[in-house]
Amino acid sequence: MRRNEIEQQRSELIEHLQNIPLDGKRLNPLYRKAKLLLTKKWIRTPAVHRVGLLKAAIWLISVADNNPFV
C-alpha cells in the first residue's frame, strides 16, 4: 500500500466513526478503541507499522458494525 492510500483509508474510517449515530445509547467500546488507534496511536507509530494499525481498526469497526452494543 502506498502512503497516500493508507492516509485516504484512515480519513474515511475516521469520517465513518464520526457519522455513527448515538441515538441516546452508549457507544460501542470497539469504536472508541478504533478511534484511539487511528488518532493517538497513529501519531506515535512508525510509518512501517501503520498498515497494521489500519487493518486492526478496520477489523474493530467491522466487528462493532455487525454486533451492535445494547
Jmol script that loads the backbone (N, CA, C; Angstrom):
load data "model"
ATOM      1  N   MET A   1       0.840  -1.183   0.000  1.00  0.00           N
ATOM      2  CA  MET A   1       0.000   0.000   0.000  1.00  0.00           C
ATOM      3  C   MET A   1       0.883   1.243   0.000  1.00  0.00           C
ATOM      4  N   ARG A   2       0.436   2.220  -0.695  1.00  0.00           N
ATOM      5  CA  ARG A   2       1.154   3.488  -0.707  1.00  0.00           C
ATOM      6  C   ARG A   2       0.684   4.366   0.437  1.00  0.00           C
ATOM      7  N   ARG A   3       1.527   5.303   0.772  1.00  0.00           N
ATOM      8  CA  ARG A   3       1.242   6.174   1.913  1.00  0.00           C
ATOM      9  C   ARG A   3      -0.050   6.967   1.707  1.00  0.00           C
ATOM     10  N   ASN A   4      -0.279   7.474   0.489  1.00  0.00           N
ATOM     11  CA  ASN A   4      -1.496   8.257   0.258  1.00  0.00           C
ATOM     12  C   ASN A   4      -2.747   7.377   0.327  1.00  0.00           C
ATOM     13  N   GLU A   5      -2.644   6.102  -0.077  1.00  0.00           N
ATOM     14  CA  GLU A   5      -3.784   5.188   0.047  1.00  0.00           C
ATOM     15  C   GLU A   5      -4.095   4.909   1.515  1.00  0.00           C
ATOM     16  N   ILE A   6      -3.047   4.751   2.298  1.00  0.00           N
ATOM     17  CA  ILE A   6      -3.224   4.499   3.727  1.00  0.00           C
ATOM     18  C   ILE A   6      -3.877   5.699   4.399  1.00  0.00           C
ATOM     19  N   GLU A   7      -3.404   6.895   4.089  1.00  0.00           N
ATOM     20  CA  GLU A   7      -3.978   8.108   4.682  1.00  0.00           C
ATOM     21  C   GLU A   7      -5.428   8.308   4.236  1.00  0.00           C
ATOM     22  N   GLN A   8      -5.735   7.963   2.984  1.00  0.00           N
ATOM     23  CA  GLN A   8      -7.108   8.098   2.498  1.00  0.00           C
ATOM     24  C   GLN A   8      -8.034   7.130   3.234  1.00  0.00           C
ATOM     25  N   GLN A   9      -7.606   5.880   3.413  1.00  0.00           N
ATOM     26  CA  GLN A   9      -8.417   4.917   4.158  1.00  0.00           C
ATOM     27  C   GLN A   9      -8.595   5.349   5.608  1.00  0.00           C
ATOM     28  N   ARG A  10      -7.544   5.897   6.194  1.00  0.00           N
ATOM     29  CA  ARG A  10      -7.618   6.372   7.577  1.00  0.00           C
ATOM     30  C   ARG A  10      -8.647   7.484   7.696  1.00  0.00           C
ATOM     31  N   SER A  11      -8.599   8.440   6.773  1.00  0.00           N
ATOM     32  CA  SER A  11      -9.552   9.550   6.839  1.00  0.00           C
ATOM     33  C   SER A  11     -10.983   9.067   6.610  1.00  0.00           C
ATOM     34  N   GLU A  12     -11.169   8.069   5.748  1.00  0.00           N
ATOM     35  CA  GLU A  12     -12.509   7.511   5.534  1.00  0.00           C
ATOM     36  C   GLU A  12     -13.016   6.815   6.794  1.00  0.00           C
ATOM     37  N   LEU A  13     -12.141   6.099   7.482  1.00  0.00           N
ATOM     38  CA  LEU A  13     -12.561   5.426   8.709  1.00  0.00           C
ATOM     39  C   LEU A  13     -12.897   6.422   9.815  1.00  0.00           C
ATOM     40  N   ILE A  14     -12.104   7.473   9.932  1.00  0.00           N
ATOM     41  CA  ILE A  14     -12.397   8.497  10.939  1.00  0.00           C
ATOM     42  C   ILE A  14     -13.728   9.168  10.629  1.00  0.00           C
ATOM     43  N   GLU A  15     -13.991   9.428   9.357  1.00  0.00           N
ATOM     44  CA  GLU A  15     -15.275  10.024   8.964  1.00  0.00           C
ATOM     45  C   GLU A  15     -16.418   9.070   9.285  1.00  0.00           C
ATOM     46  N   HIS A  16     -16.221   7.778   9.044  1.00  0.00           N
ATOM     47  CA  HIS A  16     -17.241   6.773   9.371  1.00  0.00           C
ATOM     48  C   HIS A  16     -17.530   6.771  10.873  1.00  0.00           C
ATOM     49  N   LEU A  17     -16.483   6.870  11.676  1.00  0.00           N
ATOM     50  CA  LEU A  17     -16.659   6.886  13.133  1.00  0.00           C
ATOM     51  C   LEU A  17     -17.398   8.133  13.596  1.00  0.00           C
ATOM     52  N   GLN A  18     -17.176   9.255  12.923  1.00  0.00           N
ATOM     53  CA  GLN A  18     -17.852  10.495  13.306  1.00  0.00           C
ATOM     54  C   GLN A  18     -19.321  10.491  12.898  1.00  0.00           C
ATOM     55  N   ASN A  19     -19.689   9.694  11.898  1.00  0.00           N
ATOM     56  CA  ASN A  19     -21.062   9.659  11.408  1.00  0.00           C
ATOM     57  C   ASN A  19     -21.927   8.599  12.081  1.00  0.00           C
ATOM     58  N   ILE A  20     -21.406   7.901  13.068  1.00  0.00           N
ATOM     59  CA  ILE A  20     -22.179   6.875  13.763  1.00  0.00           C
ATOM     60  C   ILE A  20     -23.193   7.555  14.671  1.00  0.00           C
ATOM     61  N   PRO A  21     -24.477   7.238  14.485  1.00  0.00           N
ATOM     62  CA  PRO A  21     -25.497   7.868  15.323  1.00  0.00           C
ATOM     63  C   PRO A  21     -25.481   7.299  16.739  1.00  0.00           C
ATOM     64  N   LEU A  22     -25.630   8.168  17.718  1.00  0.00           N
ATOM     65  CA  LEU A  22     -25.637   7.733  19.113  1.00  0.00           C
ATOM     66  C   LEU A  22     -27.007   7.252  19.553  1.00  0.00           C
ATOM     67  N   ASP A  23     -28.075   7.899  19.100  1.00  0.00           N
ATOM     68  CA  ASP A  23     -29.460   7.528  19.430  1.00  0.00           C
ATOM     69  C   ASP A  23     -29.701   7.367  20.922  1.00  0.00           C
ATOM     70  N   GLY A  24     -29.024   8.149  21.751  1.00  0.00           N
ATOM     71  CA  GLY A  24     -29.221   8.087  23.183  1.00  0.00           C
ATOM     72  C   GLY A  24     -28.608   6.871  23.842  1.00  0.00           C
ATOM     73  N   LYS A  25     -27.908   6.046  23.066  1.00  0.00           N
ATOM     74  CA  LYS A  25     -27.280   4.852  23.622  1.00  0.00           C
ATOM     75  C   LYS A  25     -25.794   5.108  23.825  1.00  0.00           C
ATOM     76  N   ARG A  26     -25.215   4.270  24.619  1.00  0.00           N
ATOM     77  CA  ARG A  26     -23.760   4.347  24.777  1.00  0.00           C
ATOM     78  C   ARG A  26     -23.104   3.817  23.515  1.00  0.00           C
ATOM     79  N   LEU A  27     -21.984   4.395  23.196  1.00  0.00           N
ATOM     80  CA  LEU A  27     -21.247   3.977  22.016  1.00  0.00           C
ATOM     81  C   LEU A  27     -20.482   2.688  22.303  1.00  0.00           C
ATOM     82  N   ASN A  28     -20.444   1.811  21.333  1.00  0.00           N
ATOM     83  CA  ASN A  28     -19.726   0.554  21.476  1.00  0.00           C
ATOM     84  C   ASN A  28     -18.257   0.837  21.791  1.00  0.00           C
ATOM     85  N   PRO A  29     -17.687   0.170  22.777  1.00  0.00           N
ATOM     86  CA  PRO A  29     -16.285   0.418  23.139  1.00  0.00           C
ATOM     87  C   PRO A  29     -15.301   0.098  22.012  1.00  0.00           C
ATOM     88  N   LEU A  30     -15.692  -0.759  21.082  1.00  0.00           N
ATOM     89  CA  LEU A  30     -14.812  -1.077  19.960  1.00  0.00           C
ATOM     90  C   LEU A  30     -14.609   0.135  19.056  1.00  0.00           C
ATOM     91  N   TYR A  31     -15.639   0.979  18.948  1.00  0.00           N
ATOM     92  CA  TYR A  31     -15.494   2.205  18.164  1.00  0.00           C
ATOM     93  C   TYR A  31     -14.475   3.137  18.818  1.00  0.00           C
ATOM     94  N   ARG A  32     -14.536   3.228  20.133  1.00  0.00           N
ATOM     95  CA  ARG A  32     -13.574   4.084  20.844  1.00  0.00           C
ATOM     96  C   ARG A  32     -12.149   3.572  20.681  1.00  0.00           C
ATOM     97  N   LYS A  33     -11.979   2.264  20.734  1.00  0.00           N
ATOM     98  CA  LYS A  33     -10.657   1.671  20.560  1.00  0.00           C
ATOM     99  C   LYS A  33     -10.134   1.913  19.142  1.00  0.00           C
ATOM    100  N   ALA A  34     -11.005   1.778  18.148  1.00  0.00           N
ATOM    101  CA  ALA A  34     -10.597   2.023  16.767  1.00  0.00           C
ATOM    102  C   ALA A  34     -10.203   3.485  16.567  1.00  0.00           C
ATOM    103  N   LYS A  35     -10.965   4.386  17.180  1.00  0.00           N
ATOM    104  CA  LYS A  35     -10.626   5.809  17.065  1.00  0.00           C
ATOM    105  C   LYS A  35      -9.290   6.106  17.735  1.00  0.00           C
ATOM    106  N   LEU A  36      -9.028   5.461  18.858  1.00  0.00           N
ATOM    107  CA  LEU A  36      -7.740   5.627  19.534  1.00  0.00           C
ATOM    108  C   LEU A  36      -6.593   5.146  18.639  1.00  0.00           C
ATOM    109  N   LEU A  37      -6.799   4.015  17.969  1.00  0.00           N
ATOM    110  CA  LEU A  37      -5.768   3.506  17.067  1.00  0.00           C
ATOM    111  C   LEU A  37      -5.500   4.459  15.909  1.00  0.00           C
ATOM    112  N   LEU A  38      -6.572   5.087  15.415  1.00  0.00           N
ATOM    113  CA  LEU A  38      -6.444   5.957  14.241  1.00  0.00           C
ATOM    114  C   LEU A  38      -5.992   7.371  14.585  1.00  0.00           C
ATOM    115  N   THR A  39      -5.945   7.726  15.857  1.00  0.00           N
ATOM    116  CA  THR A  39      -5.534   9.081  16.219  1.00  0.00           C
ATOM    117  C   THR A  39      -4.267   9.067  17.061  1.00  0.00           C
ATOM    118  N   LYS A  40      -4.366   8.762  18.325  1.00  0.00           N
ATOM    119  CA  LYS A  40      -3.221   8.863  19.232  1.00  0.00           C
ATOM    120  C   LYS A  40      -2.133   7.846  18.928  1.00  0.00           C
ATOM    121  N   LYS A  41      -2.507   6.607  18.739  1.00  0.00           N
ATOM    122  CA  LYS A  41      -1.512   5.570  18.440  1.00  0.00           C
ATOM    123  C   LYS A  41      -0.885   5.802  17.068  1.00  0.00           C
ATOM    124  N   TRP A  42      -1.678   6.320  16.141  1.00  0.00           N
ATOM    125  CA  TRP A  42      -1.219   6.554  14.768  1.00  0.00           C
ATOM    126  C   TRP A  42      -0.034   7.523  14.750  1.00  0.00           C
ATOM    127  N   ILE A  43      -0.125   8.557  15.541  1.00  0.00           N
ATOM    128  CA  ILE A  43       0.914   9.586  15.558  1.00  0.00           C
ATOM    129  C   ILE A  43       2.223   9.022  16.113  1.00  0.00           C
ATOM    130  N   ARG A  44       2.137   8.158  17.103  1.00  0.00           N
ATOM    131  CA  ARG A  44       3.331   7.636  17.773  1.00  0.00           C
ATOM    132  C   ARG A  44       3.951   6.432  17.066  1.00  0.00           C
ATOM    133  N   THR A  45       3.270   5.873  16.084  1.00  0.00           N
ATOM    134  CA  THR A  45       3.727   4.656  15.434  1.00  0.00           C
ATOM    135  C   THR A  45       4.555   4.984  14.196  1.00  0.00           C
ATOM    136  N   PRO A  46       5.656   4.260  13.984  1.00  0.00           N
ATOM    137  CA  PRO A  46       6.436   4.470  12.759  1.00  0.00           C
ATOM    138  C   PRO A  46       5.607   4.136  11.524  1.00  0.00           C
ATOM    139  N   ALA A  47       5.956   4.740  10.409  1.00  0.00           N
ATOM    140  CA  ALA A  47       5.177   4.594   9.174  1.00  0.00           C
ATOM    141  C   ALA A  47       5.069   3.140   8.717  1.00  0.00           C
ATOM    142  N   VAL A  48       6.064   2.345   8.991  1.00  0.00           N
ATOM    143  CA  VAL A  48       6.054   0.943   8.557  1.00  0.00           C
ATOM    144  C   VAL A  48       4.934   0.160   9.234  1.00  0.00           C
ATOM    145  N   HIS A  49       4.629   0.476  10.473  1.00  0.00           N
ATOM    146  CA  HIS A  49       3.649  -0.280  11.244  1.00  0.00           C
ATOM    147  C   HIS A  49       2.229   0.269  11.128  1.00  0.00           C
ATOM    148  N   ARG A  50       2.046   1.333  10.404  1.00  0.00           N
ATOM    149  CA  ARG A  50       0.717   1.944  10.322  1.00  0.00           C
ATOM    150  C   ARG A  50      -0.278   1.101   9.533  1.00  0.00           C
ATOM    151  N   VAL A  51       0.216   0.268   8.628  1.00  0.00           N
ATOM    152  CA  VAL A  51      -0.688  -0.627   7.902  1.00  0.00           C
ATOM    153  C   VAL A  51      -1.342  -1.595   8.876  1.00  0.00           C
ATOM    154  N   GLY A  52      -0.586  -2.083   9.843  1.00  0.00           N
ATOM    155  CA  GLY A  52      -1.142  -2.967  10.860  1.00  0.00           C
ATOM    156  C   GLY A  52      -2.187  -2.275  11.710  1.00  0.00           C
ATOM    157  N   LEU A  53      -1.931  -1.024  12.073  1.00  0.00           N
ATOM    158  CA  LEU A  53      -2.925  -0.255  12.830  1.00  0.00           C
ATOM    159  C   LEU A  53      -4.195  -0.057  12.012  1.00  0.00           C
ATOM    160  N   LEU A  54      -4.020   0.222  10.731  1.00  0.00           N
ATOM    161  CA  LEU A  54      -5.173   0.430   9.852  1.00  0.00           C
ATOM    162  C   LEU A  54      -6.008  -0.841   9.755  1.00  0.00           C
ATOM    163  N   LYS A  55      -5.359  -1.984   9.576  1.00  0.00           N
ATOM    164  CA  LYS A  55      -6.081  -3.249   9.474  1.00  0.00           C
ATOM    165  C   LYS A  55      -6.782  -3.594  10.788  1.00  0.00           C
ATOM    166  N   ALA A  56      -6.133  -3.315  11.907  1.00  0.00           N
ATOM    167  CA  ALA A  56      -6.756  -3.574  13.206  1.00  0.00           C
ATOM    168  C   ALA A  56      -7.990  -2.691  13.400  1.00  0.00           C
ATOM    169  N   ALA A  57      -7.896  -1.427  13.005  1.00  0.00           N
ATOM    170  CA  ALA A  57      -9.039  -0.515  13.131  1.00  0.00           C
ATOM    171  C   ALA A  57     -10.183  -0.953  12.219  1.00  0.00           C
ATOM    172  N   ILE A  58      -9.861  -1.388  11.001  1.00  0.00           N
ATOM    173  CA  ILE A  58     -10.899  -1.881  10.082  1.00  0.00           C
ATOM    174  C   ILE A  58     -11.599  -3.085  10.695  1.00  0.00           C
ATOM    175  N   TRP A  59     -10.839  -3.974  11.295  1.00  0.00           N
ATOM    176  CA  TRP A  59     -11.423  -5.163  11.909  1.00  0.00           C
ATOM    177  C   TRP A  59     -12.317  -4.785  13.087  1.00  0.00           C
ATOM    178  N   LEU A  60     -11.849  -3.894  13.947  1.00  0.00           N
ATOM    179  CA  LEU A  60     -12.650  -3.474  15.103  1.00  0.00           C
ATOM    180  C   LEU A  60     -13.955  -2.820  14.666  1.00  0.00           C
ATOM    181  N   ILE A  61     -13.884  -1.973  13.650  1.00  0.00           N
ATOM    182  CA  ILE A  61     -15.091  -1.293  13.172  1.00  0.00           C
ATOM    183  C   ILE A  61     -16.057  -2.290  12.554  1.00  0.00           C
ATOM    184  N   SER A  62     -15.553  -3.255  11.790  1.00  0.00           N
ATOM    185  CA  SER A  62     -16.450  -4.231  11.182  1.00  0.00           C
ATOM    186  C   SER A  62     -17.132  -5.103  12.238  1.00  0.00           C
ATOM    187  N   VAL A  63     -16.396  -5.456  13.277  1.00  0.00           N
ATOM    188  CA  VAL A  63     -16.998  -6.245  14.368  1.00  0.00           C
ATOM    189  C   VAL A  63     -18.057  -5.413  15.087  1.00  0.00           C
ATOM    190  N   ALA A  64     -17.748  -4.152  15.353  1.00  0.00           N
ATOM    191  CA  ALA A  64     -18.703  -3.284  16.052  1.00  0.00           C
ATOM    192  C   ALA A  64     -19.933  -3.013  15.189  1.00  0.00           C
ATOM    193  N   ASP A  65     -19.757  -2.879  13.879  1.00  0.00           N
ATOM    194  CA  ASP A  65     -20.901  -2.642  12.991  1.00  0.00           C
ATOM    195  C   ASP A  65     -21.824  -3.854  12.923  1.00  0.00           C
ATOM    196  N   ASN A  66     -21.240  -5.044  12.961  1.00  0.00           N
ATOM    197  CA  ASN A  66     -22.034  -6.258  12.843  1.00  0.00           C
ATOM    198  C   ASN A  66     -22.629  -6.730  14.156  1.00  0.00           C
ATOM    199  N   ASN A  67     -22.102  -6.256  15.269  1.00  0.00           N
ATOM    200  CA  ASN A  67     -22.596  -6.653  16.589  1.00  0.00           C
ATOM    201  C   ASN A  67     -22.928  -5.398  17.398  1.00  0.00           C
ATOM    202  N   PRO A  68     -24.138  -4.899  17.257  1.00  0.00           N
ATOM    203  CA  PRO A  68     -24.485  -3.667  17.976  1.00  0.00           C
ATOM    204  C   PRO A  68     -24.420  -3.834  19.482  1.00  0.00           C
ATOM    205  N   PHE A  69     -23.959  -2.790  20.126  1.00  0.00           N
ATOM    206  CA  PHE A  69     -23.806  -2.769  21.575  1.00  0.00           C
ATOM    207  C   PHE A  69     -25.141  -2.380  22.179  1.00  0.00           C
ATOM    208  N   VAL A  70     -25.694  -3.263  23.008  1.00  0.00           N
ATOM    209  CA  VAL A  70     -27.017  -2.999  23.602  1.00  0.00           C
ATOM    210  C   VAL A  70     -26.871  -2.659  25.047  1.00  0.00           C
TER     211      VAL A  70
END
end "model"
wireframe off; spacefill off
backbone 0.3
color backbone group
